[in-house]
């Protein structure tokens, strides 16, 4: 079994650094909440749809990630800047097989404030837990069209009674797609931040959903 460890080449922007990493000047410059163009109300598939509009429907990807703003009173992760409004699409990117070199991956990222798409960004591949000489990228990518985001959203929406029983407040924080290293199948992972009704403690939970969006296979509510 081989696992990919991927790293996009390039420097992160000051506002993308973890809490405490930005300079006082940078921190003061981003005290106000950013104006994002999209939110969860646009659907789980918004990130993929935006990137497909540039890259096409036939691309093969190794992973895709969409993260959403979570209010400070719910979030289990400290934020550099104040967040009061949840559910805005904050980050959206993917890594795909390079159409010019099938042995390579390249990354693309949607600027969720300007709608611009950045890329291609070179991606470094490192093989962990297996023989690097036997690694074949074709076995670690899948068609973006095989992921049913709408069905996955319907599955999560169907959990509303259970989520409301567990949390006094909650917010979806991330929707990502990746390949299970054991089964080799693509899967959807959804992360949720919330405040537990039982003790008012913040908790982050996650669940893994099949690529067709219909079944929870791991994590919370399996």
C-alpha positions as CSV (number, residue, x, y, z in Angstrom):
1,X,0.0,0.0,0.0
2,X,1.4,3.4,-1.0
3,X,0.3,6.7,0.4
4,X,0.9,10.1,-1.2
5,X,2.4,13.0,0.6
6,X,1.9,16.1,-1.5
7,X,3.3,19.5,-1.2
8,X,2.5,22.4,-3.5
9,X,5.6,24.5,-4.3
10,X,5.3,28.2,-3.5
11,X,5.1,30.6,-0.6
12,X,1.9,31.0,1.4
13,X,0.5,34.5,1.9
14,X,0.7,36.1,5.3
15,X,-3.0,35.9,5.8
16,X,-3.0,32.2,5.2
17,X,-0.5,31.4,8.0
18,X,-1.6,29.9,11.3
19,X,-2.6,32.0,14.2
20,X,0.4,33.8,15.7
21,X,2.5,33.4,12.6
22,X,1.5,36.7,10.9
23,X,3.4,39.9,11.7
24,X,1.5,42.6,13.8
25,X,1.2,44.7,10.6
26,X,-0.3,41.8,8.7
27,X,-2.6,40.9,11.6
28,X,-3.9,44.4,11.9
29,X,-4.5,44.6,8.2
30,X,-6.9,41.6,8.3
31,X,-8.9,42.4,11.4
32,X,-12.0,42.8,9.2
33,X,-13.7,39.7,7.9
34,X,-12.9,39.0,4.2
35,X,-15.6,39.3,1.6
36,X,-16.1,35.9,0.1
37,X,-18.2,35.3,-3.0
38,X,-19.7,31.9,-2.2
39,X,-21.0,29.9,0.7
40,X,-22.4,26.5,1.6
41,X,-25.8,27.6,0.3
42,X,-24.2,27.3,-3.2
43,X,-23.8,23.6,-2.7
44,X,-21.0,21.1,-1.9
45,X,-20.2,21.0,-5.6
46,X,-19.4,24.7,-6.0
47,X,-15.7,24.3,-5.6
48,X,-15.4,21.5,-8.1
49,X,-17.7,23.2,-10.5
50,X,-15.6,26.4,-10.5
51,X,-12.4,24.5,-11.1
52,X,-14.0,22.3,-13.8
53,X,-15.1,25.5,-15.6
54,X,-11.4,26.1,-16.4
55,X,-10.0,22.6,-16.4
56,X,-12.8,20.5,-17.9
57,X,-14.9,17.6,-16.8
58,X,-12.4,14.9,-17.9
59,X,-9.6,15.7,-15.4
60,X,-8.3,13.1,-13.0
61,X,-7.5,14.3,-9.5
62,X,-5.7,13.0,-6.4
63,X,-7.6,15.3,-4.0
64,X,-9.9,18.3,-3.7
65,X,-10.5,20.5,-0.7
66,X,-13.1,23.1,0.1
67,X,-13.0,24.8,3.5
68,X,-15.6,27.2,5.0
69,X,-15.5,29.9,7.6
70,X,-16.5,28.9,11.1
71,X,-17.5,31.5,13.7
72,X,-15.0,31.9,16.5
73,X,-17.6,30.8,19.1
74,X,-17.8,27.4,17.4
75,X,-14.5,26.8,15.8
76,X,-12.1,24.4,17.4
77,X,-9.1,26.0,15.6
78,X,-7.9,29.5,16.4
79,X,-8.2,32.1,13.6
80,X,-5.8,35.0,12.9
81,X,-8.7,37.3,12.0
82,X,-12.1,37.6,13.6
83,X,-14.9,35.4,12.2
84,X,-18.5,36.0,13.1
85,X,-20.2,34.7,9.9
86,X,-20.0,31.0,9.1
87,X,-20.4,29.0,6.0
88,X,-18.5,31.2,3.5
89,X,-16.3,29.3,1.0
90,X,-12.8,30.3,2.3
91,X,-10.5,28.0,0.3
92,X,-10.9,25.8,-2.7
93,X,-8.2,23.8,-4.5
94,X,-7.3,20.5,-6.2
95,X,-4.4,18.5,-7.4
96,X,-4.7,16.8,-10.7
97,X,-2.7,14.6,-13.1
98,X,-0.7,16.8,-15.4
99,X,-2.1,16.5,-18.9
100,X,1.4,17.2,-20.3
101,X,3.2,14.6,-18.1
102,X,1.1,11.8,-16.6
103,X,3.7,11.1,-14.0
104,X,3.3,14.5,-12.4
105,X,0.6,16.4,-10.5
106,X,-0.2,20.0,-10.7
107,X,-2.4,22.1,-8.4
108,X,-5.1,24.7,-9.1
109,X,-6.6,27.1,-6.6
110,X,-9.8,29.2,-6.7
111,X,-9.5,32.7,-5.2
112,X,-12.8,32.8,-3.3
113,X,-12.8,36.6,-3.2
114,X,-12.0,37.4,-6.8
115,X,-13.1,34.3,-8.7
116,X,-9.7,34.0,-10.3
117,X,-8.1,30.5,-10.7
118,X,-4.4,30.2,-10.0
119,X,-2.4,27.5,-11.6
120,X,-0.8,25.3,-12.7
121,X,1.2,25.0,-9.4
122,X,3.9,22.4,-9.3
123,X,3.3,19.6,-6.8
124,X,6.0,17.4,-5.2
125,X,5.1,13.8,-4.8
126,X,6.5,11.7,-1.9
127,X,5.6,8.1,-1.4
128,X,5.1,6.9,2.2
129,X,4.4,3.4,3.4
130,X,5.4,1.7,0.2
131,X,8.0,1.1,-2.5
132,X,8.6,4.4,-4.3
133,X,10.0,2.4,-7.3
134,X,6.7,0.7,-7.8
135,X,4.6,3.8,-7.4
136,X,2.3,4.6,-10.4
137,X,0.4,7.8,-10.3
138,X,-2.4,6.3,-12.5
139,X,-3.4,4.2,-9.5
140,X,-3.7,7.3,-7.2
141,X,-6.0,9.5,-9.3
142,X,-9.7,9.3,-10.2
143,X,-12.2,11.1,-12.4
144,X,-13.6,14.3,-10.8
145,X,-16.9,13.3,-12.5
146,X,-17.2,10.2,-10.4
147,X,-17.9,12.3,-7.2
148,X,-21.6,13.0,-6.5
149,X,-21.4,16.1,-4.3
150,X,-25.1,16.7,-4.4
151,X,-25.9,13.3,-3.0
152,X,-23.3,13.7,-0.3
153,X,-24.9,17.0,0.7
154,X,-28.3,15.3,0.8
155,X,-26.8,12.6,3.1
156,X,-25.4,15.2,5.5
157,X,-28.6,17.2,5.4
158,X,-30.4,14.1,6.4
159,X,-28.4,14.0,9.6
160,X,-29.9,17.3,10.8
161,X,-32.0,15.8,13.6
162,X,-28.9,13.9,15.0
163,X,-26.7,16.9,14.7
164,X,-29.2,19.1,16.4
165,X,-29.5,16.6,19.2
166,X,-25.7,16.5,19.6
167,X,-24.8,20.2,19.2
168,X,-26.3,23.5,20.4
169,X,-24.5,25.1,17.4
170,X,-22.6,23.5,14.6
171,X,-21.0,24.4,11.2
172,X,-19.6,22.4,8.3
173,X,-16.0,23.4,8.2
174,X,-14.5,21.3,5.3
175,X,-15.6,19.1,2.4
176,X,-12.8,17.2,0.8
177,X,-12.3,14.3,-1.7
178,X,-9.4,11.9,-1.6
179,X,-8.6,8.2,-2.3
180,X,-8.7,5.6,0.5
181,X,-5.2,4.1,0.6
182,X,-6.5,0.7,1.5
183,X,-9.5,0.2,-0.9
184,X,-8.1,2.5,-3.6
185,X,-11.6,4.1,-3.9
186,X,-12.4,7.8,-4.0
187,X,-14.3,9.0,-0.9
188,X,-15.8,12.3,0.4
189,X,-14.9,13.5,3.9
190,X,-17.0,16.1,5.7
191,X,-15.8,17.9,8.9
192,X,-18.1,19.7,11.3
193,X,-17.3,22.0,14.2
194,X,-19.8,22.4,17.0
195,X,-20.6,23.0,20.6
196,X,-21.7,19.9,22.5
197,X,-25.1,20.2,24.2
198,X,-23.9,17.9,27.0
199,X,-21.2,20.2,28.3
200,X,-20.8,23.3,26.1
201,X,-17.4,22.0,25.0
202,X,-16.2,22.6,21.4
203,X,-15.8,19.5,19.3
204,X,-14.8,18.7,15.7
205,X,-16.3,15.6,14.1
206,X,-15.9,14.1,10.7
207,X,-17.5,11.4,8.5
208,X,-16.4,9.6,5.3
209,X,-19.0,9.2,2.6
210,X,-18.8,7.0,-0.5
211,X,-18.1,8.7,-3.9
212,X,-21.7,8.3,-4.9
213,X,-22.7,10.3,-1.8
214,X,-25.1,7.8,-0.5
215,X,-23.4,5.9,2.4
216,X,-21.4,6.9,5.5
217,X,-18.6,4.4,5.9
218,X,-16.5,5.9,8.7
219,X,-16.4,8.5,11.4
220,X,-19.4,10.0,13.2
221,X,-22.9,8.6,12.5
222,X,-21.5,5.5,10.6
